[in-house]
Structure formats: C-alpha cells, structure tokens
Amino acid sequence: MFSQKLLIQDICSAVKHLQENKGADIEQILAYIQCNTNGEDVKKSSVQIGLKKAINNNLLVEIEKGKYKLNVDDITEQQLDEIDYSTEDVVESSCRRRRSRKCR
C-alpha cells in the first residue's frame, strides 16, 4: 500500500504526464499510477483522498467536476517534500454497518 506522500507525488506526476487540455479524470490517473508502479494495488478511494489532499495543498486545481490539472506548470520534488501530509482532515469510514449485517 502507498504512503500518502508517495501517492500525492504519483498523482501529480500522472496529471503532469497525461497532459490533458481539459484536465485528467480519476480513471486516467488511476490507470497511469497502476501502470507505472511495480504491481502495487491502488484503490480508487485512496486516489480520491490523495486528490483532495493535493487540492487542499494547492498542487492541483479541479477544472470541472472530476477533471484535475496542475496548479503550476512545474512542481519540483523539493516542493512536494515540503508539503504537510497530515491525515487529520481525512475521515476513515468504519465497517460497522457491514459487520452488523453479517451477524443477521
């Protein structure tokens, strides 16, 4: 599983390398990350969380609903390292409902 820092770096590099005029959508970003990693499984939900973090850190801009572009033309790795990747604003969903339904 990816760390949050590496995932945001991979998301930004995916958006940069896809070079879509209207912005890249989450499926394109997910496919790019899965193709360029060493067989690691990346879930769509973790990419969505990474996209939200990248938007909050002003790395990406959501052009339309579901289309993302880089906020600046050139982001260096040093700038990506300086970003605070705290997970305080990310709420983990519990599987309480799933557990209770299995017990019935």
Rosetta constraint file for C-alpha pairs under 8 A:
AtomPair CA 1 CA 40 HARMONIC 6.82 0.50
AtomPair CA 1 CA 41 HARMONIC 6.84 0.50
AtomPair CA 1 CA 42 HARMONIC 7.06 0.50
AtomPair CA 2 CA 6 HARMONIC 6.37 0.50
AtomPair CA 2 CA 7 HARMONIC 5.96 0.50
AtomPair CA 2 CA 42 HARMONIC 7.49 0.50
AtomPair CA 3 CA 7 HARMONIC 6.15 0.50
AtomPair CA 4 CA 8 HARMONIC 6.23 0.50
AtomPair CA 4 CA 50 HARMONIC 6.91 0.50
AtomPair CA 4 CA 85 HARMONIC 6.78 0.50
AtomPair CA 5 CA 9 HARMONIC 6.35 0.50
AtomPair CA 5 CA 81 HARMONIC 7.95 0.50
AtomPair CA 5 CA 85 HARMONIC 6.29 0.50
AtomPair CA 6 CA 10 HARMONIC 6.10 0.50
AtomPair CA 7 CA 11 HARMONIC 6.08 0.50
AtomPair CA 7 CA 47 HARMONIC 7.41 0.50
AtomPair CA 7 CA 50 HARMONIC 6.48 0.50
AtomPair CA 8 CA 12 HARMONIC 6.16 0.50
AtomPair CA 8 CA 50 HARMONIC 5.42 0.50
AtomPair CA 8 CA 51 HARMONIC 7.23 0.50
AtomPair CA 8 CA 53 HARMONIC 7.63 0.50
AtomPair CA 8 CA 54 HARMONIC 6.43 0.50
AtomPair CA 9 CA 13 HARMONIC 6.17 0.50
AtomPair CA 9 CA 80 HARMONIC 6.76 0.50
AtomPair CA 10 CA 14 HARMONIC 5.96 0.50
AtomPair CA 10 CA 33 HARMONIC 6.56 0.50
AtomPair CA 11 CA 15 HARMONIC 6.25 0.50
AtomPair CA 11 CA 29 HARMONIC 6.59 0.50
AtomPair CA 11 CA 33 HARMONIC 7.27 0.50
AtomPair CA 11 CA 47 HARMONIC 7.57 0.50
AtomPair CA 11 CA 50 HARMONIC 7.35 0.50
AtomPair CA 11 CA 51 HARMONIC 7.26 0.50
AtomPair CA 12 CA 16 HARMONIC 6.13 0.50
AtomPair CA 12 CA 54 HARMONIC 7.93 0.50
AtomPair CA 12 CA 59 HARMONIC 7.49 0.50
AtomPair CA 12 CA 60 HARMONIC 7.49 0.50
AtomPair CA 12 CA 70 HARMONIC 7.10 0.50
AtomPair CA 13 CA 17 HARMONIC 6.02 0.50
AtomPair CA 14 CA 18 HARMONIC 5.96 0.50
AtomPair CA 14 CA 29 HARMONIC 5.79 0.50
AtomPair CA 14 CA 32 HARMONIC 6.12 0.50
AtomPair CA 14 CA 33 HARMONIC 6.72 0.50
AtomPair CA 15 CA 19 HARMONIC 6.52 0.50
AtomPair CA 15 CA 20 HARMONIC 7.83 0.50
AtomPair CA 15 CA 23 HARMONIC 7.80 0.50
AtomPair CA 15 CA 24 HARMONIC 6.20 0.50
AtomPair CA 15 CA 29 HARMONIC 6.67 0.50
AtomPair CA 15 CA 68 HARMONIC 7.35 0.50
AtomPair CA 15 CA 69 HARMONIC 6.35 0.50
AtomPair CA 15 CA 70 HARMONIC 6.78 0.50
AtomPair CA 16 CA 69 HARMONIC 7.83 0.50
AtomPair CA 16 CA 70 HARMONIC 6.85 0.50
AtomPair CA 18 CA 24 HARMONIC 7.00 0.50
AtomPair CA 19 CA 23 HARMONIC 7.56 0.50
AtomPair CA 19 CA 24 HARMONIC 7.73 0.50
AtomPair CA 20 CA 24 HARMONIC 5.73 0.50
AtomPair CA 20 CA 69 HARMONIC 8.00 0.50
AtomPair CA 22 CA 63 HARMONIC 7.61 0.50
AtomPair CA 22 CA 67 HARMONIC 7.10 0.50
AtomPair CA 23 CA 63 HARMONIC 6.84 0.50
AtomPair CA 23 CA 67 HARMONIC 4.83 0.50
AtomPair CA 23 CA 68 HARMONIC 4.80 0.50
AtomPair CA 23 CA 69 HARMONIC 5.04 0.50
AtomPair CA 24 CA 28 HARMONIC 6.28 0.50
AtomPair CA 24 CA 29 HARMONIC 6.72 0.50
AtomPair CA 24 CA 66 HARMONIC 8.00 0.50
AtomPair CA 24 CA 67 HARMONIC 5.17 0.50
AtomPair CA 24 CA 68 HARMONIC 5.23 0.50
AtomPair CA 24 CA 69 HARMONIC 6.64 0.50
AtomPair CA 25 CA 29 HARMONIC 6.39 0.50
AtomPair CA 25 CA 66 HARMONIC 5.51 0.50
AtomPair CA 25 CA 67 HARMONIC 4.67 0.50
AtomPair CA 25 CA 68 HARMONIC 6.29 0.50
AtomPair CA 26 CA 30 HARMONIC 5.96 0.50
AtomPair CA 26 CA 44 HARMONIC 7.84 0.50
AtomPair CA 26 CA 47 HARMONIC 7.56 0.50
AtomPair CA 26 CA 48 HARMONIC 7.52 0.50
AtomPair CA 26 CA 66 HARMONIC 6.75 0.50
AtomPair CA 26 CA 67 HARMONIC 7.45 0.50
AtomPair CA 27 CA 31 HARMONIC 6.07 0.50
AtomPair CA 28 CA 32 HARMONIC 6.11 0.50
AtomPair CA 29 CA 33 HARMONIC 6.20 0.50
AtomPair CA 30 CA 34 HARMONIC 6.14 0.50
AtomPair CA 30 CA 42 HARMONIC 7.52 0.50
AtomPair CA 30 CA 43 HARMONIC 8.00 0.50
AtomPair CA 30 CA 44 HARMONIC 6.80 0.50
AtomPair CA 30 CA 47 HARMONIC 6.96 0.50
AtomPair CA 31 CA 35 HARMONIC 6.09 0.50
AtomPair CA 32 CA 36 HARMONIC 6.19 0.50
AtomPair CA 33 CA 37 HARMONIC 6.10 0.50
AtomPair CA 33 CA 42 HARMONIC 7.77 0.50
AtomPair CA 34 CA 39 HARMONIC 7.04 0.50
AtomPair CA 34 CA 40 HARMONIC 7.07 0.50
AtomPair CA 34 CA 41 HARMONIC 7.08 0.50
AtomPair CA 34 CA 42 HARMONIC 6.65 0.50
AtomPair CA 35 CA 39 HARMONIC 7.85 0.50
AtomPair CA 42 CA 46 HARMONIC 7.07 0.50
AtomPair CA 42 CA 47 HARMONIC 7.51 0.50
AtomPair CA 43 CA 47 HARMONIC 6.56 0.50
AtomPair CA 44 CA 48 HARMONIC 6.22 0.50
AtomPair CA 45 CA 49 HARMONIC 6.31 0.50
AtomPair CA 46 CA 50 HARMONIC 6.14 0.50
AtomPair CA 47 CA 51 HARMONIC 6.05 0.50
AtomPair CA 48 CA 52 HARMONIC 6.31 0.50
AtomPair CA 49 CA 53 HARMONIC 6.28 0.50
AtomPair CA 49 CA 90 HARMONIC 7.44 0.50
AtomPair CA 50 CA 54 HARMONIC 6.09 0.50
AtomPair CA 51 CA 55 HARMONIC 6.16 0.50
AtomPair CA 51 CA 60 HARMONIC 7.66 0.50
AtomPair CA 52 CA 56 HARMONIC 6.17 0.50
AtomPair CA 53 CA 57 HARMONIC 6.14 0.50
AtomPair CA 53 CA 85 HARMONIC 7.71 0.50
AtomPair CA 54 CA 58 HARMONIC 6.22 0.50
AtomPair CA 54 CA 59 HARMONIC 5.16 0.50
AtomPair CA 54 CA 60 HARMONIC 5.63 0.50
AtomPair CA 55 CA 59 HARMONIC 5.80 0.50
AtomPair CA 55 CA 60 HARMONIC 4.85 0.50
AtomPair CA 55 CA 61 HARMONIC 5.94 0.50
AtomPair CA 55 CA 62 HARMONIC 7.48 0.50
AtomPair CA 57 CA 83 HARMONIC 7.12 0.50
AtomPair CA 58 CA 71 HARMONIC 6.46 0.50
AtomPair CA 59 CA 70 HARMONIC 6.00 0.50
AtomPair CA 59 CA 71 HARMONIC 5.27 0.50
AtomPair CA 59 CA 72 HARMONIC 7.14 0.50
AtomPair CA 60 CA 68 HARMONIC 6.39 0.50
AtomPair CA 60 CA 69 HARMONIC 5.52 0.50
AtomPair CA 60 CA 70 HARMONIC 4.43 0.50
AtomPair CA 60 CA 71 HARMONIC 4.80 0.50
AtomPair CA 60 CA 72 HARMONIC 7.99 0.50
AtomPair CA 61 CA 68 HARMONIC 5.62 0.50
AtomPair CA 61 CA 69 HARMONIC 5.34 0.50
AtomPair CA 61 CA 70 HARMONIC 6.06 0.50
AtomPair CA 61 CA 71 HARMONIC 5.47 0.50
AtomPair CA 62 CA 66 HARMONIC 6.91 0.50
AtomPair CA 62 CA 67 HARMONIC 5.67 0.50
AtomPair CA 62 CA 68 HARMONIC 4.53 0.50
AtomPair CA 62 CA 69 HARMONIC 6.50 0.50
AtomPair CA 63 CA 67 HARMONIC 5.60 0.50
AtomPair CA 63 CA 68 HARMONIC 5.82 0.50
AtomPair CA 63 CA 69 HARMONIC 6.89 0.50
AtomPair CA 64 CA 68 HARMONIC 7.49 0.50
AtomPair CA 75 CA 79 HARMONIC 6.47 0.50
AtomPair CA 75 CA 80 HARMONIC 7.27 0.50
AtomPair CA 76 CA 80 HARMONIC 6.61 0.50
AtomPair CA 77 CA 81 HARMONIC 6.18 0.50
AtomPair CA 78 CA 82 HARMONIC 6.43 0.50
AtomPair CA 79 CA 83 HARMONIC 6.87 0.50
AtomPair CA 95 CA 99 HARMONIC 6.26 0.50
AtomPair CA 96 CA 100 HARMONIC 6.19 0.50
AtomPair CA 97 CA 101 HARMONIC 6.20 0.50
AtomPair CA 98 CA 102 HARMONIC 6.37 0.50
AtomPair CA 99 CA 103 HARMONIC 6.56 0.50
AtomPair CA 100 CA 104 HARMONIC 6.93 0.50
